Structure formats: structure tokens, C-alpha cells
Amino acid sequence: MSEHRGLDLVALQKFLSDSNVPLNGELRADLISGGKSNLTYAILDDSSRWVLRRPPTAGLTPSAHDVAREFRITSALQGTDVPVAATVALCEDDSVMGAPFTVVEHVTGQVIRTKSDLDALSDADIDSCTDELVRVLGALHNVDYDAVGLGQLGRADGYVARQVKLWASQWGRVKTTDSADVDRLHAALAESIPQQSESSIVHGDYRIDNTILAPGDVSTVAAVVDWELSTLGDPLTDVALMCVYRHPALDLVLGEPAAWTSPRLQSADDLAQRYTVASGRELVHWNFYLALANFKLAVIAEGINHRYRAGATVGDGFDKAGDAVPEFIAAGLRALKGQTV
């Protein structure tokens, strides 16, 4: 049995062997991410390296940790203008390791996760990296989802209304206390849902540290990762979330000084403008989308807080996530009034 929570290397070795994955020696593992989202491990033998992802061991919300969905999406995106890791194996049999898990090839590159990581870059590097990140998001939104076999990924019509309902439902599952402001924001969102004019594949969690940048070249995205929230929906929800992630409270959610909150990066307004130029899409009903993104982040923060209180997180940096909830809710309420977020 593995020493890592939620990971049985003996069972994994048998599964990969039975799946005709070439192996060379016994498997070893290193923890990459301890469960703010999915548990993520580097898996190694004597000649190869892979990445395994599985849901947290407790405190699950129904849709937020669907690794099988993530695997199918990245499989379909192979060969498109969206860079993703090559897929290796999917296990949906809970008897193997207690939950579904996926294995993909390791992508060599760099992840800019913290402010100190970003500080190693020049201003020119940061500017070119930002352009590339926005370009890749636009490329994702331009993928013909029917042509790549993802037409059944979700129901594009009515997506925004379902998002408002979904995140309110998720709040009900993970909340550790009642909040009148959360109720106010949810009610205001429900009363101001705009007409959806376009549909695309949406990533659902797009920012710099959910990409792997090419070695020595931050102007190239080698792979976009963390696809478990991806579906068919309104592309402006992705853009708004990318912009709202610039809020300093993201540091509390991630448990560290995040690169994406650094003042050295372009502002949320600048990111939105760059996306408009790169994609040709106008950001209509923009205040609504910003408010919805803040609502979503508040619920995600509370979900992390819920798992932390239940003792279901692995590693450090989870204890302050709950403090971010009122910050995002307040920002969402301001956004609906057209005020600075």
C-alpha cells in the first residue's frame, strides 16, 4: 500500500500493466498537489514519468472533481490549437483505488505559481506570457466542439442560469455557516441572468498556474491543465473568472502568495481588453459575469474550508481559505452595481 493518501502503487502498477502501458521497474510517487482541487501525484518508474489525478478523499462536491470528464476532454483536444498533455489511461473502477483516477504523460516545462516565481521574469516576459495565456483561452473558445467529439460534453443553452443554480447548490452542501450576503448575491444573480449569445468549450478554472509553460520560454504554453470543471457553456464565464482571479483574496484560497494576484501582472480590465482584441468577442453584460465569477470563487473557497475542517486536506495552506469567502461575495455585490471589483 502506498504511503500517500488515496494512492496504492501496487494496485496502480497492476492496472497500468493490464492497460498495456510499458513499465520499467517499480512505481514511485511524489505529491504535486494536496487536494485544494484533486489530489495530483507524479508517478515514476525507472525510465518514464506520468501524472496521476484523483478526487480528494472526502468533502466532495458532485461535479467539481470529475477526473474522468477531464480525461475525455483532454483526449478530444489532442491535435487542436489548445496544448494539452497526452492521455495514457483512465480508471473508473472504484475498487482499484477507491475512486476514479487518470494518468497522463508528464509535460516538461515550468509552472508560474507564486509571486516569487513571477519575480524571476522580466516585465517583457510577463507581457508576452499574458498575451499567450489570453491567446490560448481564445483558441479554446474557438474549438469546434462537435468536430472534436465533445458535442455531448454539456448542454450549452441555459448554461449561465444553470451555473447560478449549481453554485448556490454547492454552497448549500459545503457551507460551514449561514451568510445573508451570500443569499443576497445569489438572489441578485438569479434576477439578472443575461441572454446567452454564444457557446464554446469552457475551461472553468483558467489562470497562469493552471498552465505549464515551455522550458525557458514563458511566451509559449506547453499544456493547459486542471480540466475537471470544463464543459460546454458561455465563453465569457471563463474570461470573467480569469479576471476575478486577480483579486488578492485568491492568496487565501491557494494558501500562498499567488502569481496571478501579483501587481506586476496586467490588471483585470487589461486582461479583458486583450481577450476582446484576441478573440473578437465583445464583453456584453460584463458586470454580471464578474459577479458570477466572484460567487463561484466564494463557493470554491468555502469548499476548501469545508474539507479542511473535516480533516480531508493533504499538506499545508488550507486554513485561511474560509477568510476569502466574504471578500469574494462583497466583490460580487459591488460588480453588480458596476463598481470596481
Secondary structure, 3 states (H helix, E strand, C coil): CCCCCCCCHHHHHHHHHHCCCCCCCCCEEEEEEECCCCEEEEEECCCCEEEEEECCCCCCCCCCCCHHHHHHHHHHCCCCCCCCCCEEEEECCHHHHCCCEEEEECCCCECCCEHHHHHCCCHHHHHHHHHHHHHHHHHHHCCCCCCCCCCCCCCCCCHHHHHHHHHHHHHHHHCCCCCHHHHHHHHHHHHCCCCCCCCEEECCCCCHHHEEEECCEEEEEEEECCCCCCEEECHHHHHHHHHHCCCCCHHHHHCCCEHHHCCCCCCHHHHHHHHHHHHCCCCCCHHHHHHHHHHHHHHHHHHHHHHHHCCCCCCCCCCCHHHHHHHHHHHHHHHHCCCCC
